[in-house]
Amino acid sequence: MKYSVIVPVYNRPDEVEELLESLGTQTFRDFEVIIVEDGSKIPCKDVCDKFAGILDLHYYFKPNSGPGQSRNYGVERANGDYVVIVDSDAVLPPGYMQAIEDELQRQPADAWGGPDAAHESFTTIQKAISYAMTSFFTTGGIRGGKKQMEKFHPRSFNLGVRRQVYLDLGGFSTERFSKMALYGEDIDFSIRIFRGGYSCRLFPEAWLWHKRRTDFSRFWRQVYNSGYARINLWRKYPEALKPVHALPAVFTVGVFGLLLLFAAGVALYVTGQWLDAYGLRPTDDMHQGVGFVLCVLALLPLLLYSALIFIDSSIRNRSLIVGLYSVPAAFVQLTGYGIGFIEALFRIG
């Protein structure tokens, strides 16, 4: 057998059903599916049973220990030469497995990763969040399949690796990078791939639909944890921190600086109106003029960036509503990551 698809699951039977349905439509069929139930209170065993005659499916239930150890558990029981790891909230297009096979036939690799996209069935917020995570104007576009100059580090929502390489590396780390998150474990694994001298690259055509978070509050927590984990990774692997990783923090500082500038402009303008009420010209005109200029200077960069996001997302998604929601999604993505990054830097650094 060539491939083993590993899926860790925690209380997601509905998502698992969609994922298994998409696996059942694959044009390339030389693979097994291993579902690892990570101590769920709402198991997906009944869902898996429905696909017993459609897929080479193996279901395991284990005590809760987190997604990383669940992936390790699944790989230990896998039979494929390669393991393909996807999240339970993913949906695969029919040519997903064939795209992996084609890439490996074209040029062998020890490990790889693929991009993600928004499905038509996604909610407006899910599409906006998907845009924020894949756009060139937010993350540089790497999660949307764009190439970058530095080494490509695959993420665990869409990751493939030669099974023996996975075992030689010891799989995903069991170390928790912070008391709040496990969001650095896939980067930790990919760093160890490169440190081990193994080849790893992006498979642009091996993309999938990834649902991610369903509201801005959960999305903010996700990206905040990712930013926090980046500093933890830096302590362990100095090469894990590149200048590009600090850009969301710079953006966040810039946004708060512009908001303070706007507040100062408003204060000056209001002070000018107060002086005008007491007939203290021309002092009032100076205050109002300077205040107005400061407000414009503060708002202009934010409005220009918002307009850029709105236009680009509206065109990509063919929806003005998604474009509108993409504006707060982009700010949540960048400032959430930036705040987590800055907080970890001061707490740990």
C-alpha positions, -999 to +999 in steps of 0.1 A: +000+000+000+013+034-009-005+059+013-021+060+048-043+090+054-042+099+092-070+119+107-071+129+144-106+136+156-121+152+187-159+156+189-163+162+152-186+134+137-202+157+112-169+170+099-155+135+097-185+124+075-178+152+050-141+143+049-148+105+044-173+113+017-146+133-002-121+105+003-146+081-012-146+101-044-108+100-050-097+091-085-065+075-071-074+046-047-042+031-033-046+043+002-061+034+036-077+058+061-069+058+098-093+077+121-079+083+156-106+093+180-088+114+207-110+106+237-141+123+222-173+126+242-191+126+208-175+097+189-176+092+152-176+054+152-211+052+137-201+076+109-170+055+101-190+023+100-210+037+071-179+039+050-166+004+058-175-009+024-163+022+005-129+029+020-101+008+035-109+024+069-095+017+103-110+033+134-091+036+168-103+052+201-077+063+226-076+086+257-073+123+250-037+135+245-039+161+218-037+160+180+001+155+178+002+123+198-030+111+181-012+115+147+018+095+161-007+069+173-021+066+138+012+065+120+024+037+143-005+016+130-002+027+093+007+003+065+015+029+037+049+039+024+038+075+029+015+091+055-009+119+046-021+139+075-052+161+073-074+178+098-109+165+104-124+198+092-109+193+057-127+183+025-106+169-004-113+175-041-115+142-062-080+147-076-062+153-043-045+119-039-038+118-077-020+152-074+002+138-047+010+107-067+018+128-098+041+151-079+060+122-063+064+106-097+077+138-112+102+145-084+105+123-053+103+141-019+106+129+017+079+154+028+055+179+014+026+202+021-003+216+002-024+248+002-060+253+011-090+271-003-126+281+005-154+258-006-187+271-020-205+257+010-185+277+035-203+305+054-194+341+046-172+343+076-154+311+068-147+323+033-134+356+047-112+338+072-099+315+044-090+346+024-072+362+054-051+330+058-043+326+021-040+361+006-007+377-005-018+408+014-020+390+047+002+360+049+022+363+017+000+338-001+019+307+008-011+289+023-029+297-010-003+279-030+021+308-038+058+300-038+082+318-015+119+324-013+125+306+020+120+269+027+085+257+026+073+245+060+042+223+057+014+226+082-005+197+098-038+204+081-023+192+048+010+174+053+026+143+037+058+125+047+075+092+040+065+069+068+100+058+077+111+094+078+083+102+102+093+073+125+130+082+123+121+118+134+100+105+163+068+121+149+052+151+164+067+164+196+048+156+228+061+189+243+035+216+248+048+249+236+026+269+260-002+263+285-025+279+260-018+262+227-002+234+206+001+256+176+038+252+171+040+214+169+037+213+131+064+239+126+086+220+151+081+189+130+089+206+097+121+222+112+132+187+122+126+175+087+151+201+073+175+195+102+175+158+093+186+166+058+153+154+042+137+170+011+105+189+016+085+210-008+052+225-017+028+205-039+007+233-054-020+210-069-025+190-037-048+215-022-079+210-001-108+229+014-101+238+051-129+251+072-108+266+100-127+286+126-163+296+122-163+330+139-139+359+145-135+352+182-122+317+177-101+328+147-085+355+169-076+329+195-061+306+169-038+332+153-029+347+188-017+312+198+002+308+166+020+341+172+028+331+208+041+297+197+065+313+172+085+328+200+085+295+219+098+278+187+125+305+184+138+296+218+142+260+207+152+266+171+169+300+164+163+294+127+125+293+133+123+331+135+127+351+103+121+388+097+089+380+079+074+365+111+077+398+128+057+417+102+023+411+119+038+425+151+050+456+132+016+459+116-001+457+150+022+483+165+015+505+135-023+501+138-023+510+175+000+539+168-024+552+141-053+548+164-035+569+191-027+595+164-064+596+155-073+600+191-048+629+195-063+645+164-098+642+177-087+657+211-070+687+193-101+692+171-124+692+201-101+715+220-103+739+191-141+738+191-140+745+229-116+775+224-139+787+196-168+787+219-149+812+241-139+834+212-101+826+215-092+829+178-069+822+160-058+796+186-089+776+180-084+775+142-049+761+147-061+734+170-089+724+147-066+724+116-039+704+132-064+680+147-081+675+113-048+668+096-038+642+123-071+624+119-067+622+081-031+610+084-041+584+109-071+570+090-057+571+055-033+541+057-060+520+075-086+530+049-063+523+019-054+488+033-090+480+040-099+491+005-072+469-009-084+439+010-121+445+001-114+448-036-090+418-038-113+395-018-144+406-036-128+398-069-113+365-057-145+353-040-169+370-065-188+385-036-189+420-022-202+406+011-172+382+015-150+412+005-166+433+033-161+405+059-125+400+047-115+434+060-121+426+097-108+390+091-075+405+078-071+428+108-080+399+132-054+377+115-026+402+116-032+418+150-041+385+167-008+370+156+010+402+163-003+405+199+005+369+207+040+374+192+047+405+212+033+391+245+054+360+242+084+381+233+081+401+265+071+372+287+098+348+275+124+370+258 
